Amino acid sequence: MSVPPYNPGQPPWVPPTKKSNKGLIITLIVIFVVLPLLFFVGCTALVGGAVNEIDKEMKVTASAVANDPARITLDEFNKIDAGMTKKEVDDIVGSKGELSSSNDLVKTYSYEGNDTFAFALVSYVNGKVSNLSQSGLK
């Protein structure tokens, strides 16, 4: 065994120290484990909050649609009779409807119902109800 050379700043009986890799290991753990974990948790919280807000808004919108007095119900549809004027129908429904087709003789208006695919179609000939149809009204 050879004796290491004498170092004036260090007594000869103390063996030279070995560099520690603890700092490197801790840095790598922080970079590859802790930071991605914090990023994932933060993103999850942001996305979860956004999803909850969208869900709340959709529930409010669905509730508003279901309770909108300007949308036709089955009871209102059943009050409409052939020969009524457009104004009489609009007064029953509470809205003017939307012109969905028109020609020289017939004008057809659609009225939205309270569900997603609920609606009524009312056709007028010479300004009077001539035909009625509905789908999904409650």
Buried (B, 14 or more C-beta within 10 A) or exposed (E): EEEEEEEEEEEEEEEEEEEEEEEEEEEEEEEEEEEEEEEEEEEEEEEEEEEEEEEEEEEEEEEEBEEBEEBBBBEBBEEBEEEBEBEBBBEBBBBEBEEBEEEEEEBBBBBBBBBEEBBBBBBBEEEBBBEBEBEEBE
